[in-house]
Amino acid sequence: MAQVTVNMDTINLSDAQTTIVKGKHVDNLQGLLKATRKADQDPGPIDGLGGQKTKAAVLAFQGANSLSKDGIVGPQTWGKLIPFGS
């Protein structure tokens, strides 16, 4: 089996209660969370704007996947989110 490497930017949603997070991968993050089809992991609309609802979805996803619930989407969280990453 061939190994696939995907480089995604780290998205820090730890301050999403007060600051909207924008970035080139926020919409990808929202789409992948929505694809889990779990109500607590639904980030709301896929709009590329990471706010409170996206943060709550990330925290729920991280908790359900035995990851640190820190609201930071880095290599470990991306690795669990991207379907062919595991």
Secondary structure, 3 states (H helix, E strand, C coil): CCCCCCCCCCEECCCCCCCCEECCCHHHHHHHHHHCCCHHHCCCCCCCEECHHHHHHHHHHHHHCCCCCCCEECHHHHHHHCHHHC
